[in-house]
Amino acid sequence: RVLAIRGEGWQRIYPLRLFRDRDLIQEQVHDVPVLVIGGRQVRSALDAGAIDQGRHVPTAIAFDRRVDGEVLDFVFDGQTLRDRQTGSRWSRLGRAEQGPLADRALTPLPGGVHFAFAWLAFHPDSTIFAAADQPVAPDG
């Protein structure tokens, strides 16, 4: 499975397995400063009688890192997501909860979680994010 995002004239995918050992990916894709936040504690709604009994499945969401035209850089210490520029604390849903940017929000990028083969069948020109220490081939 992959997180697929798209912009004007481009598509990019991020294999969800990348988030087994990291929480954030920050990069520039064309003219868009991208923040991808991974999640490991999401429960599947499809494999049990109740969601709270479902297995844990990986997920991710992507945002444009700009607020008022300024590109923010983020750090995550295992508990808290903060931007380096103001020290504001952010939720994994892209909203500043405390600090100078409180109540501001990052803009979500269009896309979603898909099976790689299904996404690539319709978007074969997609680029694939690969960390330096991991192979390029996406899962599923």
Residue pairs with C-beta under 8 A, 6 or more apart in sequence:
1 15
1 16
1 58
1 113
1 114
1 115
1 116
1 139
1 140
2 13
2 14
2 15
2 16
2 113
2 114
2 115
2 116
2 119
2 138
2 139
2 140
3 13
3 14
3 16
3 36
3 59
3 60
3 61
3 62
3 111
3 112
3 113
4 11
4 12
4 13
4 14
4 111
4 112
4 113
4 114
4 119
4 123
4 126
5 11
5 12
5 13
5 14
5 29
5 34
5 36
5 62
5 109
5 110
5 111
6 12
6 109
6 110
6 111
6 123
7 29
7 30
7 32
7 109
7 110
8 30
9 30
10 29
10 30
10 127
11 123
11 125
11 126
11 127
12 29
12 34
12 126
12 127
12 128
12 129
13 116
13 119
13 120
13 126
13 127
13 128
13 129
13 138
14 25
14 36
14 60
14 62
14 129
15 116
15 128
15 129
15 134
15 137
15 138
15 139
16 38
16 58
16 59
16 60
16 113
16 139
17 58
17 134
17 139
18 25
18 38
18 129
18 131
18 134
19 38
19 39
19 40
19 58
19 60
20 40
20 58
22 38
22 131
23 37
23 38
23 76
23 78
24 35
24 36
24 37
24 38
24 74
24 75
24 76
24 81
25 34
25 35
25 36
25 38
25 129
26 33
26 34
26 35
26 36
26 65
26 73
26 74
27 33
27 34
27 129
28 34
29 127
32 64
32 109
33 64
33 65
33 66
33 71
34 62
34 63
34 64
34 65
34 109
35 62
35 63
35 64
35 65
35 72
35 74
35 106
36 60
36 61
36 62
36 63
36 129
37 60
37 61
37 62
37 63
37 81
37 92
37 94
38 58
38 59
38 60
39 58
39 59
39 60
39 61
39 92
40 56
40 58
41 56
42 56
42 57
42 58
42 59
43 51
43 52
43 53
43 54
43 55
43 56
43 57
44 51
44 54
44 55
44 56
44 57
45 51
45 54
46 54
47 54
47 55
48 54
48 55
59 113
60 113
61 92
61 93
61 94
61 108
62 108
62 109
62 111
63 94
63 106
63 107
63 108
63 109
64 106
64 107
64 108
64 109
65 71
65 72
65 73
65 74
65 106
66 72
66 107
67 101
67 104
67 106
70 85
72 83
72 84
72 85
72 86
73 83
73 84
73 85
74 81
74 82
74 83
74 84
74 90
75 81
75 82
75 83
75 84
76 82
80 89
81 89
81 90
81 91
81 92
82 88
82 89
82 90
82 99
83 90
83 96
83 101
86 99
86 100
86 101
87 99
87 100
88 96
88 97
88 98
88 99
88 100
88 101
88 102
88 104
89 96
89 97
89 98
89 99
90 96
90 97
90 106
91 97
94 105
94 106
94 107
94 108
95 103
95 104
95 105
95 106
96 102
96 103
96 104
96 105
115 140
116 138
116 139
116 140
117 140
119 126
120 126
120 138
128 136
128 138
130 136
